[in-house]
Amino acid sequence: MKRIGLLTSGGDCQALNATMRGVVKGLSHNCKDLEIYGFFEGYKGLIYGNYRLLTSADFSGILTKGGTIIGSSRQPFKLMRVPDAKGLDKVEAMKQNYYKLNLDCLVILGGNGTQKTANMLREEGLNIIHLPKTIDNDISGTDLTFGYQSAIDIATTAIDQIHTTASSHGRVFIVEVMGHKVGWLTLSAGVASGADIILLPEIPYDLKKVCAAIDKRHKSGKKFTILAVAEGAIPKEIAKLDKKEQKKEMAKITDRYPSISFKLAADITKNTGYEVRVTVPGHVQRGGSPDPFDRVLSTKLGVYAAQCIMKDQYGIMVGIVNNEIKKIPLEKSAGKLKMVDPKDQTVQLAKYMGISFGD
């Protein structure tokens, strides 16, 4: 008999269901006695005992279904050891619900914050397997996260669609792509869509250089410019400040503008006179069906997790390294962001072909 808990935490993405399906199918075909308990709304379900015994029917027909059938929520790691409004010890409550169900393992699907809590539960003695989910592709220890490629497809399509209206009206267009701290999604979508300027959180931009890149295009006869801008893009002068001052200065911007992209648009118009429009695809990038690549990746990760469960191998993240599925010790991955290196080959090759990064 194997008793397994499943939960999905943090922001949703397109391949959560496909990954859970891989876990359950891998187990059900190799384990005679199996019970799967789904905890609803992420760690909230584990804390407050909101769960249900799931059946094979729950996992039928969900390979192509986006979102998560067991719901999700954001539970900040820094508050996990802070009692709730009624004084409940959250960590102790999660442990009690784990032991109450006599679980062999808890399979947790989520991003960086989710992974930190997963590692904490490992330290508390629970058997944990983490599966790396995020459209940002920013989890250390794995080359890819499920949800990332599907989000690239959507962000790329959004920028593709902007090209026709930008060229028709001779405008500068900013497309704001998701990514507060890390710019992998913006980098990939920007290159894939032929953006002229790509601005990332890891490469602070110089407004003068951004404007110069736009001017250069106009002087060469190209009357429109497309900018792929990460929502966490930051001006060079603010990036030089310490973290506390950075937050203050960025807060001043968001008090006046919906996001950094609208501030950038106003600055470009002020300095060049060009008409600028901003498009924000927003949560559309998280939605819809997983693309074929993510369906394959998530299935492989899920089935590999099932193999680890059958071998009682816990305390790990299942990731992909050099195109192979690997076990990565949770303690080596948790709490680390995989940032875009300004010297990354994709960045350097993009620059070589004339794409500006505002630096």
JOURRA-V47481 format. One record per pair of residues at least 24 apart in sequence whose ideal C-beta (glycine too) atoms are under 8 Angstrom apart, sorted by sequence separation. I is the first residue (numbers start at 1). GAP is how many residues later the second one is. D is the distance in Angstrom with one decimal. If there is no record, write none. Layout:
BEGIN
I | GAP | D
I | GAP | D
END
This chain:
BEGIN
103 | 24 | 7.5
105 | 24 | 6.1
107 | 24 | 6.7
109 | 24 | 4.9
110 | 24 | 7.8
115 | 24 | 6.7
301 | 24 | 6.6
2 | 25 | 6.5
45 | 25 | 7.6
111 | 25 | 7.1
300 | 25 | 5.7
45 | 26 | 7.7
95 | 26 | 7.6
112 | 26 | 6.6
234 | 26 | 7.3
94 | 27 | 6.5
111 | 27 | 7.5
112 | 27 | 6.2
151 | 27 | 7.1
233 | 27 | 5.4
28 | 28 | 6.4
47 | 28 | 7.8
98 | 28 | 5.5
111 | 28 | 6.5
197 | 28 | 6.7
199 | 28 | 6.7
205 | 28 | 6.3
207 | 28 | 6.5
231 | 28 | 6.0
232 | 28 | 7.7
233 | 28 | 7.7
2 | 29 | 5.1
41 | 29 | 7.9
42 | 29 | 7.2
44 | 29 | 4.9
91 | 29 | 7.2
95 | 29 | 6.0
196 | 29 | 4.9
197 | 29 | 7.4
198 | 29 | 7.5
199 | 29 | 7.4
201 | 29 | 5.5
205 | 29 | 7.5
206 | 29 | 7.9
231 | 29 | 6.9
4 | 30 | 7.3
6 | 30 | 6.2
24 | 30 | 7.8
40 | 30 | 5.4
41 | 30 | 4.4
42 | 30 | 4.9
43 | 30 | 7.3
91 | 30 | 7.8
95 | 30 | 7.7
155 | 30 | 6.2
159 | 30 | 6.2
163 | 30 | 7.6
196 | 30 | 5.3
197 | 30 | 4.3
198 | 30 | 4.9
199 | 30 | 4.6
200 | 30 | 5.2
204 | 30 | 5.2
205 | 30 | 6.2
206 | 30 | 4.9
231 | 30 | 7.4
2 | 31 | 7.0
3 | 31 | 8.0
4 | 31 | 7.1
5 | 31 | 8.0
6 | 31 | 7.0
7 | 31 | 7.4
38 | 31 | 7.6
39 | 31 | 6.8
40 | 31 | 5.0
41 | 31 | 6.5
42 | 31 | 4.5
44 | 31 | 6.2
95 | 31 | 6.7
155 | 31 | 7.5
158 | 31 | 8.0
159 | 31 | 7.2
163 | 31 | 7.4
195 | 31 | 4.8
196 | 31 | 6.9
197 | 31 | 7.3
198 | 31 | 7.9
199 | 31 | 6.3
201 | 31 | 3.8
204 | 31 | 6.5
205 | 31 | 6.2
229 | 31 | 7.2
233 | 31 | 7.5
1 | 32 | 4.0
2 | 32 | 5.3
3 | 32 | 4.6
4 | 32 | 5.3
5 | 32 | 4.9
6 | 32 | 5.1
7 | 32 | 4.1
10 | 32 | 7.1
24 | 32 | 7.4
38 | 32 | 4.2
41 | 32 | 4.4
42 | 32 | 7.6
43 | 32 | 4.3
156 | 32 | 7.8
194 | 32 | 7.3
195 | 32 | 6.5
201 | 32 | 6.1
204 | 32 | 4.2
229 | 32 | 5.1
1 | 33 | 7.5
2 | 33 | 7.3
4 | 33 | 7.1
5 | 33 | 7.9
6 | 33 | 6.9
9 | 33 | 3.5
42 | 33 | 6.2
91 | 33 | 6.5
152 | 33 | 6.4
156 | 33 | 4.7
160 | 33 | 5.3
193 | 33 | 7.4
195 | 33 | 4.0
200 | 33 | 6.5
201 | 33 | 6.1
1 | 34 | 7.3
3 | 34 | 7.1
5 | 34 | 6.0
8 | 34 | 6.1
9 | 34 | 5.4
25 | 34 | 7.1
111 | 34 | 7.6
151 | 34 | 5.7
155 | 34 | 3.7
159 | 34 | 3.6
199 | 34 | 4.1
204 | 34 | 7.5
7 | 35 | 5.6
24 | 35 | 4.8
159 | 35 | 7.9
193 | 35 | 7.0
204 | 35 | 3.6
229 | 35 | 6.6
7 | 36 | 6.7
77 | 36 | 5.0
148 | 36 | 7.2
152 | 36 | 4.8
156 | 36 | 4.4
159 | 36 | 6.0
204 | 36 | 7.9
43 | 37 | 7.7
47 | 37 | 7.8
76 | 37 | 6.4
80 | 37 | 5.6
148 | 37 | 6.9
152 | 37 | 5.4
156 | 37 | 4.7
227 | 37 | 7.7
7 | 38 | 6.2
21 | 38 | 4.9
75 | 38 | 7.8
155 | 38 | 7.8
190 | 38 | 3.4
7 | 39 | 5.9
20 | 39 | 6.7
74 | 39 | 7.3
77 | 39 | 4.1
189 | 39 | 6.0
77 | 40 | 5.2
80 | 40 | 6.7
152 | 40 | 6.6
5 | 41 | 7.5
21 | 41 | 5.5
47 | 41 | 7.4
68 | 41 | 7.9
20 | 42 | 7.6
21 | 42 | 5.8
75 | 42 | 7.1
136 | 42 | 7.2
172 | 42 | 6.0
186 | 42 | 5.3
47 | 43 | 5.1
77 | 43 | 7.5
135 | 43 | 6.3
136 | 43 | 5.6
138 | 43 | 7.0
186 | 43 | 7.0
18 | 44 | 7.1
49 | 44 | 7.8
138 | 44 | 4.0
186 | 44 | 4.0
17 | 45 | 4.0
18 | 45 | 5.1
48 | 45 | 7.2
136 | 45 | 7.8
137 | 45 | 7.5
185 | 45 | 7.5
5 | 46 | 7.5
17 | 46 | 7.3
18 | 46 | 7.6
47 | 46 | 4.9
51 | 46 | 7.4
136 | 46 | 5.2
138 | 46 | 6.5
43 | 47 | 7.9
46 | 47 | 7.9
47 | 47 | 5.6
137 | 47 | 4.2
183 | 47 | 4.5
6 | 48 | 7.5
17 | 48 | 4.9
20 | 48 | 7.8
46 | 48 | 4.7
49 | 48 | 5.1
136 | 48 | 6.3
137 | 48 | 6.8
17 | 49 | 7.4
20 | 49 | 7.5
136 | 49 | 6.0
183 | 49 | 7.3
225 | 49 | 7.9
17 | 50 | 7.0
20 | 50 | 7.8
47 | 50 | 7.6
51 | 50 | 7.5
135 | 50 | 6.0
180 | 50 | 7.9
182 | 50 | 7.6
183 | 50 | 7.9
16 | 51 | 6.8
17 | 51 | 6.2
43 | 51 | 7.0
46 | 51 | 5.7
49 | 51 | 7.6
173 | 51 | 7.2
175 | 51 | 7.0
177 | 51 | 5.8
179 | 51 | 4.2
180 | 51 | 5.9
181 | 51 | 5.5
14 | 52 | 4.6
16 | 52 | 4.2
17 | 52 | 5.7
46 | 52 | 7.4
172 | 52 | 6.9
173 | 52 | 7.4
175 | 52 | 7.1
177 | 52 | 6.9
178 | 52 | 7.7
179 | 52 | 6.0
180 | 52 | 4.1
13 | 53 | 7.7
14 | 53 | 8.0
170 | 53 | 3.7
171 | 53 | 5.8
172 | 53 | 4.7
173 | 53 | 5.4
174 | 53 | 4.6
175 | 53 | 5.6
176 | 53 | 5.3
177 | 53 | 5.7
178 | 53 | 6.0
179 | 53 | 5.7
12 | 54 | 7.5
170 | 54 | 5.5
173 | 54 | 7.0
175 | 54 | 7.0
176 | 54 | 7.7
177 | 54 | 7.0
210 | 54 | 7.5
214 | 54 | 6.8
12 | 55 | 5.1
169 | 55 | 7.6
172 | 55 | 7.1
174 | 55 | 5.3
176 | 55 | 5.6
12 | 56 | 5.6
16 | 56 | 7.7
167 | 56 | 7.6
218 | 56 | 7.5
167 | 57 | 5.0
207 | 57 | 7.7
211 | 57 | 6.1
215 | 57 | 6.5
39 | 58 | 7.9
166 | 58 | 4.1
210 | 58 | 6.8
214 | 58 | 6.1
166 | 59 | 7.6
8 | 60 | 4.3
12 | 60 | 5.4
46 | 60 | 7.7
166 | 60 | 6.0
207 | 60 | 5.5
211 | 60 | 4.9
214 | 60 | 6.4
11 | 61 | 7.3
163 | 61 | 8.0
207 | 61 | 7.8
211 | 61 | 5.2
8 | 62 | 6.0
10 | 62 | 6.4
7 | 63 | 6.8
8 | 63 | 7.4
9 | 63 | 5.9
11 | 63 | 7.3
163 | 63 | 6.4
208 | 63 | 7.8
6 | 64 | 6.6
8 | 64 | 4.8
9 | 64 | 6.9
10 | 64 | 5.8
37 | 64 | 5.7
162 | 64 | 6.2
207 | 64 | 6.8
9 | 65 | 7.5
199 | 65 | 7.8
9 | 66 | 6.6
37 | 66 | 7.1
159 | 67 | 6.3
42 | 68 | 7.4
159 | 69 | 6.0
43 | 71 | 7.8
42 | 72 | 7.6
155 | 73 | 7.9
43 | 74 | 6.2
176 | 83 | 6.2
23 | 84 | 5.8
176 | 84 | 8.0
176 | 85 | 4.2
20 | 87 | 7.9
174 | 87 | 4.8
20 | 89 | 6.9
19 | 90 | 5.9
174 | 90 | 6.4
174 | 91 | 5.6
5 | 93 | 6.8
16 | 93 | 5.7
172 | 93 | 7.9
5 | 96 | 6.8
172 | 96 | 6.2
3 | 98 | 6.2
5 | 98 | 4.9
3 | 99 | 5.7
4 | 99 | 6.7
7 | 99 | 7.2
9 | 99 | 6.7
3 | 100 | 5.0
4 | 100 | 6.4
5 | 100 | 7.2
6 | 100 | 7.9
7 | 100 | 7.8
9 | 100 | 7.3
10 | 100 | 4.5
11 | 100 | 7.0
185 | 100 | 7.5
3 | 101 | 5.4
4 | 101 | 5.5
5 | 101 | 4.3
6 | 101 | 5.3
7 | 101 | 5.7
8 | 101 | 4.6
9 | 101 | 4.1
10 | 101 | 4.8
2 | 102 | 5.2
4 | 102 | 7.6
5 | 102 | 6.8
7 | 102 | 7.2
8 | 102 | 6.6
172 | 102 | 4.9
174 | 102 | 6.5
176 | 102 | 6.6
2 | 103 | 7.8
4 | 103 | 6.2
6 | 103 | 7.6
10 | 103 | 5.9
171 | 103 | 7.5
172 | 103 | 6.8
173 | 103 | 7.4
174 | 103 | 7.3
175 | 103 | 8.0
176 | 103 | 7.2
178 | 103 | 7.9
9 | 104 | 7.7
10 | 104 | 4.8
171 | 104 | 5.0
172 | 104 | 4.5
173 | 104 | 5.2
174 | 104 | 4.7
175 | 104 | 5.0
176 | 104 | 4.6
177 | 104 | 7.3
178 | 104 | 7.5
9 | 105 | 4.1
171 | 105 | 6.9
172 | 105 | 7.4
173 | 105 | 7.7
174 | 105 | 7.1
175 | 105 | 7.9
176 | 105 | 7.5
169 | 106 | 7.8
171 | 106 | 5.7
173 | 106 | 6.6
175 | 106 | 7.0
178 | 107 | 5.1
9 | 108 | 7.5
23 | 108 | 7.8
177 | 108 | 7.2
178 | 108 | 7.6
166 | 111 | 7.9
19 | 112 | 5.6
19 | 114 | 7.2
16 | 117 | 6.1
162 | 117 | 6.0
15 | 118 | 7.5
13 | 120 | 5.7
13 | 121 | 6.9
158 | 121 | 6.9
13 | 122 | 5.3
10 | 123 | 7.3
11 | 123 | 7.4
158 | 123 | 4.4
236 | 123 | 7.6
10 | 124 | 7.5
11 | 124 | 7.5
8 | 125 | 7.4
155 | 126 | 6.3
158 | 126 | 7.4
19 | 127 | 5.8
154 | 127 | 6.8
158 | 127 | 7.9
18 | 128 | 7.5
16 | 130 | 7.8
154 | 130 | 6.1
155 | 130 | 5.5
15 | 131 | 4.1
16 | 131 | 7.6
154 | 131 | 5.0
15 | 132 | 5.4
13 | 133 | 7.1
14 | 133 | 5.6
154 | 133 | 7.7
13 | 134 | 3.0
151 | 134 | 4.7
154 | 134 | 6.9
15 | 135 | 6.6
151 | 135 | 6.8
14 | 136 | 4.0
13 | 137 | 7.1
14 | 137 | 7.4
202 | 137 | 5.3
203 | 137 | 7.6
13 | 138 | 7.0
150 | 138 | 7.4
153 | 138 | 5.2
202 | 138 | 4.5
147 | 139 | 7.6
150 | 139 | 7.7
202 | 139 | 7.4
203 | 139 | 5.3
150 | 140 | 4.9
200 | 140 | 5.7
202 | 140 | 6.2
150 | 141 | 4.7
149 | 142 | 5.9
147 | 143 | 7.5
150 | 143 | 7.8
213 | 143 | 3.8
146 | 144 | 7.5
149 | 144 | 4.5
150 | 144 | 4.8
203 | 144 | 7.5
149 | 145 | 5.1
213 | 145 | 7.5
148 | 146 | 7.7
210 | 146 | 6.9
147 | 147 | 6.5
209 | 147 | 6.8
146 | 148 | 5.3
149 | 148 | 7.4
210 | 148 | 4.6
209 | 149 | 5.3
135 | 150 | 6.2
209 | 150 | 6.7
135 | 151 | 6.1
146 | 151 | 5.3
207 | 151 | 7.8
146 | 152 | 4.2
198 | 152 | 6.8
205 | 152 | 7.3
206 | 152 | 5.8
144 | 153 | 6.4
187 | 153 | 5.9
205 | 153 | 3.0
206 | 153 | 6.4
184 | 154 | 7.8
203 | 154 | 4.9
204 | 154 | 7.9
205 | 154 | 6.6
146 | 155 | 6.4
182 | 155 | 6.1
191 | 155 | 6.5
203 | 155 | 7.0
204 | 155 | 7.1
181 | 156 | 6.3
182 | 156 | 7.1
184 | 156 | 5.9
203 | 156 | 5.2
182 | 157 | 5.7
183 | 157 | 4.9
187 | 157 | 7.9
198 | 157 | 5.8
200 | 157 | 6.9
181 | 158 | 7.7
182 | 158 | 6.5
188 | 158 | 7.7
196 | 158 | 8.0
197 | 158 | 6.9
198 | 158 | 7.6
199 | 158 | 6.8
187 | 159 | 6.1
191 | 159 | 5.5
196 | 159 | 6.6
197 | 159 | 4.6
198 | 159 | 5.7
199 | 159 | 5.3
187 | 160 | 6.8
190 | 160 | 7.7
195 | 160 | 6.9
196 | 160 | 6.9
197 | 160 | 7.5
197 | 161 | 6.5
187 | 163 | 7.7
191 | 164 | 7.3
190 | 165 | 7.3
132 | 169 | 7.7
131 | 170 | 5.5
131 | 171 | 6.9
131 | 174 | 6.1
142 | 175 | 6.9
144 | 175 | 7.9
129 | 176 | 5.1
141 | 176 | 6.1
143 | 176 | 7.3
144 | 176 | 5.1
142 | 177 | 2.8
143 | 177 | 5.1
139 | 178 | 7.7
141 | 178 | 5.4
142 | 178 | 5.6
143 | 178 | 5.9
129 | 179 | 6.1
142 | 179 | 6.9
143 | 179 | 7.1
129 | 180 | 6.9
139 | 180 | 7.5
141 | 180 | 7.8
143 | 180 | 7.7
127 | 185 | 7.9
129 | 185 | 6.2
132 | 185 | 6.0
128 | 186 | 6.0
130 | 186 | 7.2
131 | 186 | 7.4
132 | 186 | 7.6
142 | 186 | 6.8
127 | 187 | 3.9
128 | 187 | 6.1
129 | 187 | 5.9
130 | 187 | 4.3
131 | 187 | 5.7
132 | 187 | 5.7
141 | 187 | 4.2
127 | 188 | 7.4
128 | 188 | 7.9
129 | 188 | 7.6
130 | 188 | 7.4
129 | 189 | 6.5
141 | 191 | 6.3
142 | 191 | 7.6
122 | 192 | 7.6
141 | 192 | 3.7
122 | 193 | 5.0
140 | 193 | 5.1
139 | 194 | 6.7
141 | 195 | 7.6
140 | 196 | 3.7
140 | 197 | 6.7
141 | 197 | 8.0
107 | 198 | 6.1
140 | 198 | 4.8
138 | 199 | 5.2
139 | 199 | 6.1
130 | 200 | 6.0
138 | 200 | 5.0
137 | 201 | 7.2
138 | 201 | 7.3
107 | 202 | 7.7
115 | 202 | 6.9
128 | 202 | 6.6
130 | 203 | 7.9
105 | 204 | 5.3
104 | 205 | 7.1
104 | 208 | 7.8
122 | 208 | 5.4
105 | 209 | 6.0
122 | 209 | 7.5
119 | 211 | 4.6
118 | 212 | 6.4
119 | 212 | 6.1
115 | 215 | 7.3
119 | 215 | 3.7
118 | 216 | 7.1
119 | 216 | 7.4
115 | 218 | 6.7
116 | 218 | 5.3
115 | 219 | 5.0
116 | 219 | 5.5
66 | 220 | 8.0
67 | 220 | 7.6
115 | 220 | 7.7
66 | 221 | 5.8
66 | 222 | 5.2
66 | 223 | 5.4
112 | 223 | 7.5
65 | 224 | 7.0
66 | 224 | 6.7
64 | 225 | 4.7
112 | 225 | 6.5
64 | 226 | 7.0
64 | 231 | 7.2
63 | 232 | 6.1
63 | 236 | 7.7
14 | 272 | 7.2
18 | 272 | 5.5
13 | 273 | 5.5
14 | 273 | 7.3
12 | 274 | 5.7
14 | 274 | 6.2
11 | 275 | 6.3
14 | 275 | 6.3
15 | 275 | 3.9
14 | 276 | 3.9
18 | 276 | 7.0
22 | 276 | 6.2
26 | 276 | 6.4
30 | 276 | 7.1
14 | 277 | 7.4
18 | 277 | 5.3
22 | 277 | 4.2
25 | 277 | 7.6
26 | 277 | 3.9
21 | 278 | 7.3
22 | 278 | 7.1
24 | 278 | 7.8
25 | 278 | 7.1
26 | 278 | 7.8
15 | 279 | 4.3
19 | 279 | 4.0
22 | 279 | 6.6
23 | 279 | 4.2
26 | 279 | 7.3
27 | 279 | 4.6
31 | 279 | 6.7
14 | 280 | 6.1
15 | 280 | 6.7
18 | 280 | 4.2
19 | 280 | 7.5
22 | 280 | 2.2
23 | 280 | 7.4
26 | 280 | 2.8
30 | 280 | 5.8
18 | 281 | 6.1
21 | 281 | 6.6
22 | 281 | 4.7
25 | 281 | 7.6
26 | 281 | 6.6
15 | 282 | 7.3
16 | 282 | 7.9
19 | 282 | 5.9
20 | 282 | 6.7
23 | 282 | 5.2
24 | 282 | 7.8
27 | 282 | 6.4
15 | 283 | 4.0
19 | 283 | 4.5
22 | 283 | 7.5
23 | 283 | 5.3
27 | 283 | 7.2
18 | 284 | 7.4
22 | 284 | 7.2
23 | 286 | 7.9
4 | 305 | 6.6
2 | 307 | 6.6
2 | 308 | 7.8
END
